[in-house]
């Protein structure tokens, strides 16, 4: 992986996991656009240049805020088909890849539409919708150099992905996996983006493009229909909040795990981290134990609140967070049974010269999603439907029109009601864990963004390559830390320093004078860029 750039600026900043996408956003800021407009341009560009982690056929989540106190969240979750497949007697109808995982619609494009409307209504946005897609269309039509990340994940998954409808034609057009640095174009996706740019976001859900998407998915064996696409709407919701030190952390409501990140941080707020050395065994033990108690609540409660009660007020109450803190032993690790949830995502951060700010995550769930291409559109569909349970009594059971549990939770940290940190990461179950490490380093230990992102991190639970529910810790944490954690009962194993398993977060810090500093994780291909 290349060393990730960091930057500083007084006129605005963007960060994303791909330099070309960050450049697209910076150009919008330079042209007088605001943070929302820049984020849409980055999101569209990433749908092209980082296709293994996000795309038009996926979901997205926004946190939007400014120094006047305006705060909005957009929850872009596609809903299950109105006629999902019947389960067989063994309960098997949902697959991890392929058509059996394409059970939900995709809401990313509708979040762009709703965010653009907020830009116009609240920030006097002047950028034309079509202008925000120019770079994405160019990258798709003319091609871009394949990143190490795209090549790695394509090579790793080639056997299962090339068996899926349309995948090899789009992503191995010469009959082989494109090499790192090789120019790679997606002409069909370019045409789909052009239709969205010209006809608007609802073209994806109700227009000619929607009809082609629906036919392509049906031909592949998906239960999704044109009527399902037309029902898809992102939700503009009241954010969740929890106090942390002398500020406030902001995230999204269920069915995301934003409440889980807030529970972890609210629990850590009960401890004096100034008395704990950063990077010590005490530090990692405390964070890991806070994760465990929050994950227990998450797995008990979090699902679509339209179908089940999710007691977020109770989960974030002072009484609950106090109880979580009291339950943590300083000397003994808690037992750890857990169900692994995989997934990959991209983080986009943007702030403009007025301090108006966006944290955004886009996803196709697993790397490469379902692997299914929607007909001749070039659009890779996600597999978020694979997160549904086949047990009808489960709170996340598959039901018509239901939104699945989502691991994504971008966030903001406010001081005096103004955005001061924008943050998010990929990593599914690892997201709250990665964010806990980053936020404590940024807030409690006052590290700059790149320093906070570069320090060793942990991942509790199973991964793609390790089926044990062990605590993985990057090797540069040091032998003494490993030994001390093992003595407290942690089943701890080393992963390489700067491991991609530890997430690919991005951060923008906004100072009181509106100057900003940012970075994207050195474990990724990402880039932070500031406006001169």
C-alpha positions in Angstrom: 0.0 0.0 0.0 1.2 3.6 -0.7 1.9 5.9 2.1 -1.2 8.0 2.5 -1.0 11.8 2.1 -2.1 14.2 4.8 -2.8 17.8 4.2 -3.9 21.1 5.9 -6.0 23.9 4.6 -8.0 27.0 5.6 -10.3 26.8 2.6 -11.7 23.3 2.7 -10.6 19.7 2.7 -11.6 16.3 1.4 -10.5 12.7 2.1 -11.3 9.4 0.6 -9.6 6.0 -0.1 -8.7 7.0 -3.7 -6.7 10.0 -4.9 -8.7 10.4 -8.1 -11.9 10.6 -6.1 -10.5 13.0 -3.6 -9.4 15.2 -6.6 -12.9 15.2 -8.0 -14.2 16.6 -4.6 -11.4 19.1 -4.4 -12.3 20.4 -7.9 -15.9 21.0 -6.7 -14.6 23.0 -3.7 -12.3 25.0 -5.9 -15.3 25.8 -8.2 -17.2 27.3 -5.2 -19.1 24.2 -4.3 -19.9 23.2 -0.7 -19.1 20.1 1.3 -22.2 18.2 0.3 -21.6 18.9 -3.4 -17.9 17.8 -3.0 -19.0 14.6 -1.2 -21.4 13.6 -4.0 -18.7 14.1 -6.6 -16.3 11.9 -4.5 -19.0 9.3 -3.9 -19.8 9.0 -7.7 -16.0 8.8 -8.5 -15.5 6.1 -5.9 -18.3 4.1 -7.3 -16.0 3.8 -10.4 -12.5 3.8 -9.0 -13.1 1.6 -5.9 -15.6 -0.9 -7.2 -14.7 -3.7 -4.8 -15.9 -1.7 -1.8 -18.8 0.5 -3.0 -20.9 1.4 -6.0 -24.3 2.5 -7.4 -25.8 -0.8 -6.4 -25.1 -0.4 -2.7 -26.2 1.7 0.4 -24.9 4.9 1.9 -25.0 6.9 5.1 -24.5 10.6 5.7 -23.9 12.9 8.7 -24.2 16.6 7.7 -23.5 19.5 10.0 -22.4 23.1 10.2 -21.4 25.8 12.7 -24.9 27.2 12.9 -26.0 23.9 14.7 -27.7 22.4 11.6 -27.3 18.6 11.9 -28.9 16.0 9.6 -28.4 12.3 9.0 -29.4 10.4 5.8 -29.8 6.6 6.2 -29.7 5.1 2.8 -30.7 1.5 3.2 -32.4 -0.5 0.4 -35.4 -2.5 1.6 -36.1 -6.2 1.0 -38.1 -7.3 -2.0 -41.9 -7.4 -1.5 -41.8 -11.1 -2.6 -38.6 -12.5 -1.1 -37.7 -16.1 -1.7 -39.4 -18.8 0.4 -37.1 -20.7 2.6 -36.6 -24.4 2.0 -37.0 -26.9 4.9 -33.4 -26.5 5.9 -33.9 -22.7 6.1 -31.6 -22.0 3.2 -32.6 -19.4 0.7 -30.1 -16.6 1.5 -26.7 -17.1 0.0 -23.5 -15.1 0.8 -22.9 -14.3 -2.9 -24.8 -14.5 -6.1 -28.5 -13.9 -6.9 -29.5 -15.4 -3.6 -27.9 -12.5 -1.8 -29.5 -9.7 -4.0 -32.5 -9.4 -1.7 -32.5 -5.7 -1.1 -32.7 -2.6 -3.2 -29.9 0.0 -3.3 -30.2 3.5 -1.8 -26.8 5.2 -2.4 -28.1 7.2 -5.4 -31.1 8.4 -3.5 -28.9 9.7 -0.7 -27.0 11.7 -3.3 -30.4 13.2 -4.4 -31.5 14.0 -0.9 -28.1 15.4 0.1 -28.2 17.7 -3.0 -31.6 19.0 -1.9 -30.2 19.7 1.6 -27.3 21.6 -0.1 -29.7 23.8 -2.0 -32.1 24.3 0.9 -29.7 24.9 3.8 -26.4 25.9 2.2 -27.5 27.8 -1.0 -25.8 25.2 -3.1 -25.3 26.3 -6.7 -23.6 23.4 -8.4 -25.7 21.7 -11.0 -26.4 18.0 -10.3 -24.9 16.9 -13.7 -21.6 18.7 -13.0 -21.0 16.5 -9.9 -20.8 13.4 -12.1 -18.3 14.7 -14.7 -15.2 13.1 -13.2 -16.9 9.8 -12.4 -18.1 9.5 -16.0 -14.7 10.4 -17.3 -13.0 7.7 -15.1 -15.5 5.1 -16.1 -15.4 5.9 -19.8 -11.6 6.5 -20.2 -10.4 4.3 -17.5 -8.1 4.7 -14.4 -5.1 2.8 -13.0 -6.1 -0.3 -11.1 -5.2 0.1 -7.4 -3.3 -2.5 -5.3 -6.5 -2.9 -3.2 -8.7 -3.7 -6.2 -6.2 -6.1 -7.5 -5.7 -7.8 -4.1 -9.5 -8.4 -3.5 -10.1 -9.5 -7.1 -7.3 -12.0 -7.0 -8.5 -13.3 -3.6 -12.1 -13.7 -4.7 -11.7 -14.6 -8.4 -13.0 -18.2 -8.2 -16.3 -17.3 -6.5 -16.8 -14.0 -8.3 -16.2 -15.2 -11.9 -19.0 -17.7 -11.4 -21.5 -14.8 -10.8 -23.6 -13.3 -13.7 -21.8 -10.7 -15.6 -18.8 -10.2 -13.2 -16.0 -11.5 -15.4 -17.2 -9.5 -18.4 -17.1 -6.3 -16.5 -14.0 -6.7 -14.3 -11.9 -9.1 -16.4 -12.7 -7.8 -19.8 -9.5 -9.2 -21.4 -10.1 -12.6 -19.8 -7.8 -12.0 -16.9 -7.5 -10.0 -13.7 -6.2 -6.5 -14.6 -2.7 -5.8 -13.3 -1.9 -3.1 -10.7 -1.5 0.2 -12.6 -3.2 -1.1 -15.7 -5.8 1.2 -17.2 -9.3 -0.2 -16.5 -12.5 1.2 -18.0 -16.2 0.5 -17.4 -18.1 1.8 -20.5 -21.4 0.4 -19.5 -21.2 2.0 -16.0 -20.2 5.3 -17.7 -23.5 5.2 -19.7 -25.5 4.5 -16.5 -23.8 7.4 -14.8 -24.6 9.7 -17.8 -28.3 8.8 -17.5 -28.3 9.6 -13.7 -26.5 12.9 -14.4 -28.9 13.9 -17.2 -32.2 12.6 -15.9 -31.7 12.8 -12.1 -31.4 10.3 -9.3 -34.9 8.8 -9.8 -33.8 7.5 -13.2 -32.1 4.8 -11.2 -35.3 3.8 -9.5 -38.1 4.7 -11.9 -36.7 5.5 -15.3 -35.4 3.6 -18.4 -32.2 2.7 -16.4 -34.4 1.3 -13.6 -36.1 -0.9 -16.1 -32.8 -2.3 -17.4 -31.6 -2.8 -13.8 -34.7 -4.7 -12.9 -34.6 -6.9 -16.0 -30.9 -7.6 -15.5 -31.4 -8.6 -11.8 -34.4 -10.8 -12.7 -32.5 -12.6 -15.5 -29.8 -13.3 -12.9 -32.3 -14.8 -10.5 -32.9 -11.9 -8.0 -36.4 -11.4 -6.5 -36.1 -7.6 -6.9 -38.6 -5.9 -9.2 -39.0 -2.5 -10.8 -41.7 -1.8 -8.2 -39.2 -2.6 -5.4 -36.8 -0.1 -6.9 -39.5 2.6 -7.1 -40.3 2.2 -3.4 -36.7 2.9 -2.4 -36.1 6.1 -0.4 -33.3 7.2 2.0 -34.5 8.6 5.3 -33.6 12.0 6.8 -33.5 11.2 10.5 -32.7 12.8 13.8 -29.2 11.9 14.8 -28.1 10.0 17.9 -25.8 11.8 20.3 -23.7 10.9 23.3 -21.5 13.3 25.4 -17.8 12.6 25.3 -15.3 14.7 27.3 -16.1 18.3 26.5 -18.0 17.6 23.3 -20.6 15.4 21.7 -20.4 12.4 19.4 -23.0 12.1 16.6 -24.0 9.0 14.6 -27.0 7.3 12.9 -30.0 5.5 14.2 -30.7 1.7 13.8 -30.7 -0.4 11.9 -27.1 0.8 11.7 -24.6 0.1 14.5 -24.1 3.8 15.2 -25.6 3.3 18.6 -22.9 0.7 19.3 -20.0 3.1 18.6 -21.8 5.6 20.8 -22.2 3.0 23.6 -18.5 2.2 23.4 -17.4 5.8 23.6 -20.0 6.6 26.3 -18.6 3.8 28.4 -15.0 5.0 27.8 -16.1 8.5 28.9 -16.5 7.0 32.4 -12.7 6.3 32.6 -9.8 8.8 33.0 -7.7 8.0 30.0 -5.2 10.6 31.0 -4.1 8.1 33.7 -3.7 5.4 31.1 -0.7 5.3 28.7 -1.8 5.2 25.1 -0.8 2.0 23.4 -0.3 0.2 26.7 -1.9 -3.1 27.7 -4.2 -1.2 30.0 -5.3 0.9 27.0 -6.1 -2.0 24.7 -7.7 -4.0 27.5 -10.1 -1.2 28.3 -11.1 -0.5 24.7 -11.6 -4.3 24.0 -13.8 -4.8 27.1 -15.9 -1.7 26.2 -16.4 -3.2 22.7 -17.6 -6.5 24.2 -20.3 -5.1 26.4 -21.6 -2.8 23.6 -21.6 -5.7 21.1 -23.7 -7.8 23.4 -26.4 -5.0 23.4 -26.1 -4.6 19.6 -26.7 -8.3 19.0 -29.6 -8.4 21.4 -31.5 -5.3 20.0 -30.3 -3.7 16.8 -32.6 -4.3 13.7 -35.1 -2.3 11.7 -37.2 -0.3 14.2 -40.1 -0.4 11.8 -40.4 -4.1 12.6 -39.0 -4.3 16.2 -38.5 -2.0 19.1 -34.9 -0.9 19.4 -34.5 0.8 22.8 -31.8 3.4 21.8 -32.7 5.8 24.6 -32.1 3.0 27.2 -28.9 1.9 25.4 -27.4 5.4 25.6 -28.8 6.3 29.0 -26.4 7.3 31.8 -27.6 4.3 33.8 -26.8 1.8 31.1 -23.4 3.4 30.3 -22.5 3.5 34.0 -23.4 -0.2 34.3 -21.3 -1.0 31.3 -18.3 0.8 32.9 -18.8 -1.0 36.2 -18.9 -4.4 34.5 -15.4 -4.0 33.1 -12.7 -5.7 35.2 -9.3 -4.0 35.0 -7.6 -7.4 35.4 -9.7 -10.0 33.6 -11.0 -10.3 30.0 -14.7 -11.1 29.6 -15.6 -14.3 27.8 -16.2 -13.7 24.1 -18.8 -15.6 22.0 -19.8 -13.7 18.9 -21.2 -14.0 15.4 -18.9 -12.5 12.7 -20.3 -10.0 10.3 -18.0 -9.3 7.3 -18.2 -6.3 5.1 -16.3 -3.5 3.3 -17.0 0.2 2.8 -15.4 3.5 1.8 -15.3 6.7 4.0 -15.6 10.2 2.5 -15.0 13.3 4.5 -15.5 16.9 3.3 -15.5 20.3 4.8 -15.6 23.7 3.0 -14.3 27.2 3.7 -17.4 27.9 5.8 -16.9 24.9 8.1 -19.9 23.1 6.6 -19.1 19.4 6.9 -20.0 15.9 5.8 -19.1 12.4 6.9 -20.2 9.7 4.4 -19.9 6.0 4.1 -20.8 4.0 0.9 -20.8 0.2 0.7 -21.7 -3.0 -1.2 -21.4 -5.0 2.0 -18.8 -7.8 1.3 -15.9 -6.9 -0.9 -17.4 -7.0 -4.4 -20.9 -7.3 -3.0 -23.0 -10.1 -4.5 -20.8 -10.3 -7.6 -23.9 -9.9 -9.7 -23.9 -7.3 -12.5 -27.4 -5.9 -13.2 -27.7 -6.8 -16.9 -26.1 -4.4 -19.4 -25.8 -1.5 -16.9 -22.4 -2.2 -15.6 -23.8 -1.9 -12.0 -22.5 -4.3 -9.4 -25.3 -5.2 -6.9 -24.6 -5.4 -3.2 -25.3 -8.5 -1.0 -26.7 -6.8 2.1 -29.6 -9.2 2.0 -27.1 -11.8 3.2 -27.2 -10.2 6.6 -30.9 -11.2 7.2 -31.6 -14.2 9.4 -33.6 -17.3 8.1 -35.0 -17.8 11.5 -38.5 -16.1 11.4 -38.3 -15.5 15.2 -35.0 -13.5 14.9 -35.2 -9.8 15.2 -33.3 -9.5 11.9 -35.4 -12.0 10.1 -36.0 -11.6 6.4 -39.5 -9.9 5.8 -40.9 -8.0 2.8 -39.9 -4.4 2.8 -37.6 -4.7 5.8 -34.3 -3.0 6.1 -31.4 -5.2 7.1 -29.0 -4.6 10.0 -26.1 -2.4 8.8 -22.6 -2.1 10.2 -22.0 1.3 8.7 -21.8 4.3 11.0 -19.9 7.5 9.9 -19.8 10.2 12.6 -18.9 13.7 13.8 -17.5 15.1 17.0 -19.0 18.5 17.9 -17.6 21.1 20.3 -19.8 24.0 21.2 -22.2 22.7 18.7 -19.8 22.9 15.8 -18.2 20.1 13.8 -14.6 19.4 14.9 -13.9 15.9 13.7 -15.3 14.0 10.7 -14.6 10.3 10.7 -15.5 6.9 9.4 -14.0 3.6 8.3 -14.7 0.3 6.5 -14.5 -2.9 8.4 -18.0 -4.2 9.3 -17.7 -5.5 12.9 -14.3 -3.7 13.1 -15.9 -0.3 12.5 -16.8 0.5 16.1 -13.5 -1.0 17.3 -11.4 1.1 14.8 -13.3 4.2 15.7 -12.8 3.7 19.4 -9.0 3.6 18.9 -9.0 6.6 16.5 -11.3 8.8 18.6 -9.5 8.2 21.9 -6.2 9.0 20.2 -7.6 12.2 18.6 -9.6 13.5 21.6 -7.9 12.1 24.7 -4.3 12.0 23.5 -4.5 15.0 21.1 -2.8 13.2 18.2 -2.9 14.7 14.7 -5.0 12.7 12.2 -2.1 10.8 10.5 -0.5 9.9 13.8 -3.8 8.6 15.2 -4.4 6.6 12.0 -0.9 5.1 12.0 -0.8 3.7 15.5 -1.4 -0.1 16.1 -5.0 -1.2 16.2 -6.9 -4.3 17.1 -9.8 -6.4 15.7 -11.8 -8.5 18.1 -13.5 -11.6 16.5 -13.4 -13.6 13.4 -12.0 -12.4 10.0 -12.1 -13.7 6.5 -8.8 -15.6 7.1 -9.1 -16.5 10.8 -12.3 -18.3 12.1 -11.3 -18.0 15.8 -13.0 -15.4 17.9 -9.6 -14.2 19.0 -8.3 -10.7 19.7 -6.1 -9.7 16.7 -3.5 -7.0 17.4 -1.0 -5.4 15.1 2.5 -6.7 15.8 4.0 -3.3 16.4 2.0 -3.0 19.6 5.0 -4.8 21.1 5.7 -8.1 22.9 5.1 -6.7 26.4 1.6 -5.7 25.4 0.8 -9.1 24.0 2.1 -10.8 27.1 0.1 -8.6 29.5 -3.1 -9.0 27.5 -2.7 -12.8 27.5 -2.2 -12.7 31.3 -5.6 -11.0 31.6 -7.3 -13.8 29.7 -7.4 -12.5 26.2 -6.8 -15.0 23.4 -4.5 -12.6 21.5 -2.8 -13.2 18.2 -0.5 -11.0 16.1 -1.4 -9.6 12.7 1.2 -7.7 10.6 1.8 -4.1 11.3 -0.4 -1.8 9.2 -2.7 -4.7 8.4 -5.7 -4.0 6.1 -7.7 -6.1 8.6 -7.5 -3.1 11.0 -9.7 -0.9 8.8 -9.2 2.0 6.4 -10.5 5.0 8.3 -10.3 8.6 7.3 -10.3 11.7 9.5 -10.7 15.5 9.0 -10.0 17.7 12.1 -11.6 21.2 11.9 -10.1 23.9 14.1 -11.9 26.8 15.7 -10.6 29.2 13.0 -12.0 26.8 10.3 -8.5 25.6 9.3 -8.5 21.8 8.7 -6.1 18.9 8.8 -6.9 15.5 7.5 -5.5 12.1 6.5 -6.6 8.8 5.1 -5.3 5.6 6.6 -1.8 4.5 5.5 -3.2 0.9 5.2 -5.3 2.1 2.2 -4.8 3.8 -1.2 -6.4 6.9 0.2 -5.6 10.6 0.1 -6.6 13.8 1.9 -6.4 17.0 -0.1 -6.8 20.6 1.1 -7.8 23.6 -1.0 -5.1 26.2 -1.5 
